[in-house]
């Protein structure tokens, strides 16, 4: 039997831009906007989404460092927050100029150790406080 169930995702780029513009019209102009493209934009194409929106937003966010590195490799210069930086990837995060969300003291200690070993100072990080949902994103 042949599989006749094909899933197809279509993204209307103009609708995406319209929705972002509408959202931004509801907030103060000084409010920063972060667009989450984790899981490679939920399977759509994080690079295409980021290329489309990069001049309209202040930040992108990804779950893991490899997603952020893929955006950097696609010449996305918008700052990129990594929700779940892992100790093993901290050096890559620093070298790729990604911004890690620091969510534990052991992660902070490891980050500081690696940053010092690389001579890095004043590197942007985000501190994550657990508000009870136990989520990183």
N, C-alpha and C positions, 0 to 999 in steps of 0.2 A: 504494500500500500504506500502510495506517495504522500509525503507530508504537504498538505495544502494550506497549512497555517503558517503564514510568514508574517513576522512582526516587522514593522517598518516605522522608524521614527523620523518625522519631518519637523524641522524647526523653522518657523517663519522669522527670519532675522529682523524684518521690519517690525513685526509684532513684539519681538524681544526688546528692540530699541524703544518702541512706543511704551511698553510696560515700564521700562527703567525710567524713562522721562516722566511718566505719570507718577511713579513712586517718588522720584526726586522732587516733584512739584509739591508733595505733601510734607516735606521736611525743610528745615532751615537750610539756606544755601551753604552755610558754614559746616553743616553736618557731613561727616565723611561717609562714603558708601563703600562697602565691601561686598563683592560678589563671590559666592562659593562655587567653585568648579571642581570640587573633590570627586573622586571616582571618575576622573576624566569627564567632568560635566555630566555625571550620571549616565555615562555611556554615549553621550552625544558627540562631543569632540571639544575638549577643553581648549585646545589651541584656537580653533575657529571661534568659539564663544569669546575667549579672551581677546583675540584680534579685533573682533567686532565691538567690544565694549571698553577696550583699554583707555580710550581718550575720555570716557564718561564716568569712570570710577576711580576711587582712590586706592583700592586694594583688591587683590584676589586672595582666596583662601583655598587650600588643598588639604587633604588628609595626611599624605605622606610626602617625603622629600622627593621621591622619583617623579611625582606629578608636578611639583614645583620646578624641578630641573628641566622637565620636558617643556614647560612654559618658557623658562629662561633660554633654552636652546632654540626656541621659536622667536627669539628677540622680543619677548614681553618684558618691558622695563618697569611696569607697574609693580609696586611692592607686593610680595607674596608671603602670606602667613601660612605656616605649616602647623595644622592642628595637633598632629600626633608625631612629633619628632622623636625618633628612637635614638638611644645612645650611640648605637653603631653608625648612625648617619649624621651625627652632629658635625663632623669635619666637612662632609659634603655640603651640608646646609650653610656652613660658614663660607666655604669656598665658592658656593653658588649665590651668595648674598640673599639667601632666603631668611625669613624671620620666624624663629621657632616660638611656639607657645610653650612656655615652661610651666609644667603642672606638678612638679614634685621637687623636693630638696635634692634627692639623688641626681635627678636630671640637671638641675641647676649646677650642682657641684661638678658634674662631668662636663657640662657646657663651659664653665669657667676654666676648668683644667685645659680643655682643648683650645679655647680662645687664647689663654695665656701662652700655650706652647706655640701658637701661630703668631704671637705678637699682636693680636687683635684687641683693640680697645674701642669703647663706645659703640658696640654692635647692637642693633635694635632687636629686642626680644619683647614678647608679650607674656605677662604673668596671668596664668589661669587659676581662678579660685573656684573650688567646687561649691556650688550653691545647692547641692543636694540631688541633682539629676545624674551625677556620675558620668557626664558626657564630656568628650573632648572637643566636639565641634560646635 
